[in-house]
Amino acid sequence: MPKKPSRVREQAVVYLGAGDRELLERLAEETGLPRTEIFRRGLRRLADEILAERGPGSSLDYLESIAEETSGPDDLAERHDHYLYGGGYGSSAGDGDAHSD
């Protein structure tokens, strides 16, 4: 059996007060994300705000970085209004309603 490639990660210990712990639990429950992922995303977001020398819209870099992890219709960019306002997520582009709006 081939050995799985190891992911290099470093453990960080965070001490939270009761309020921060409650906030973390609420975020985890609301988003369904693991607590560690909430910290990672928060760290990246803070870095974007403080360290980035770019203007508004620089968060697009993050969206591009997770695009491979996200699934959706193949024509999402072309027909975004249909999927946002026409209820198109319930059907695929190839099921007969292609470009009906």
C-alpha positions as CSV (number, residue, x, y, z in Angstrom):
1,M,0.0,0.0,0.0
2,P,1.5,3.4,-1.0
3,K,2.3,5.8,1.8
4,K,0.2,9.0,1.9
5,P,2.1,12.1,1.4
6,S,2.5,14.0,4.7
7,R,1.2,17.5,5.0
8,V,3.6,19.8,6.9
9,R,1.7,21.6,9.6
10,E,2.7,23.4,12.8
11,Q,0.6,23.3,15.9
12,A,-0.4,26.6,17.5
13,V,-1.9,26.9,20.9
14,V,-4.5,29.6,21.5
15,Y,-5.8,30.6,24.8
16,L,-9.4,32.0,24.6
17,G,-11.5,33.8,27.1
18,A,-15.1,32.8,27.5
19,G,-16.4,35.4,25.1
20,D,-14.0,34.4,22.3
21,R,-14.7,30.7,23.0
22,E,-18.4,31.3,22.6
23,L,-17.8,33.2,19.4
24,L,-15.7,30.4,18.0
25,E,-18.3,27.8,18.9
26,R,-21.1,29.9,17.3
27,L,-19.0,30.3,14.1
28,A,-18.3,26.6,13.9
29,E,-22.0,25.7,14.4
30,E,-23.2,28.3,11.9
31,T,-20.7,27.6,9.2
32,G,-20.1,23.9,9.7
33,L,-16.4,24.5,9.5
34,P,-13.8,23.0,11.8
35,R,-12.5,25.4,14.4
36,T,-9.0,25.2,12.9
37,E,-10.3,26.3,9.5
38,I,-12.1,29.2,11.1
39,F,-8.7,30.3,12.6
40,R,-6.9,29.8,9.3
41,R,-9.5,31.9,7.4
42,G,-9.5,34.6,10.1
43,L,-5.7,34.8,9.9
44,R,-5.8,35.1,6.1
45,R,-8.5,37.7,6.2
46,L,-6.6,39.8,8.8
47,A,-3.5,39.5,6.7
48,D,-5.4,40.8,3.7
49,E,-6.6,43.8,5.6
50,I,-3.3,44.7,7.3
51,L,-0.5,43.4,5.1
52,A,-1.9,43.8,1.7
53,E,-0.8,46.8,-0.2
54,R,-3.7,46.4,-2.7
55,G,-7.0,48.1,-2.8
56,P,-10.5,46.8,-2.6
57,G,-11.2,43.5,-4.4
58,S,-7.9,41.9,-3.4
59,S,-9.8,39.1,-1.8
60,L,-10.2,37.7,-5.2
61,D,-6.8,36.1,-4.7
62,Y,-8.3,34.0,-1.9
63,L,-11.3,33.0,-4.0
64,E,-9.0,31.9,-6.8
65,S,-7.0,29.8,-4.4
66,I,-10.0,27.8,-3.2
67,A,-11.7,27.6,-6.7
68,E,-10.4,24.0,-7.2
69,E,-12.0,22.9,-3.9
70,T,-15.4,24.3,-4.9
71,S,-17.9,22.7,-7.3
72,G,-20.6,24.3,-9.3
73,P,-22.0,24.4,-12.8
74,D,-19.6,24.6,-15.7
75,D,-21.2,27.7,-17.1
76,L,-21.4,29.6,-13.8
77,A,-19.3,32.5,-15.0
78,E,-21.3,32.9,-18.2
79,R,-24.8,32.5,-16.6
80,H,-24.3,33.9,-13.1
81,D,-27.5,35.9,-13.1
82,H,-29.5,32.7,-14.0
83,Y,-27.9,30.9,-11.0
84,L,-28.3,33.8,-8.6
85,Y,-31.8,34.9,-9.5
86,G,-33.4,32.3,-11.7
87,G,-33.0,29.3,-9.4
88,G,-30.6,27.5,-11.7
89,Y,-28.7,25.6,-9.1
90,G,-31.5,23.0,-9.0
91,S,-30.8,22.0,-12.6
92,S,-27.7,21.5,-14.7
93,A,-26.9,23.5,-17.8
94,G,-27.3,20.4,-20.0
95,D,-30.8,19.4,-19.0
96,G,-32.8,21.3,-21.6
97,D,-33.1,24.7,-20.1
98,A,-29.8,26.0,-21.5
99,H,-29.9,29.7,-22.1
100,S,-33.6,29.9,-21.6
101,D,-33.5,33.3,-19.8
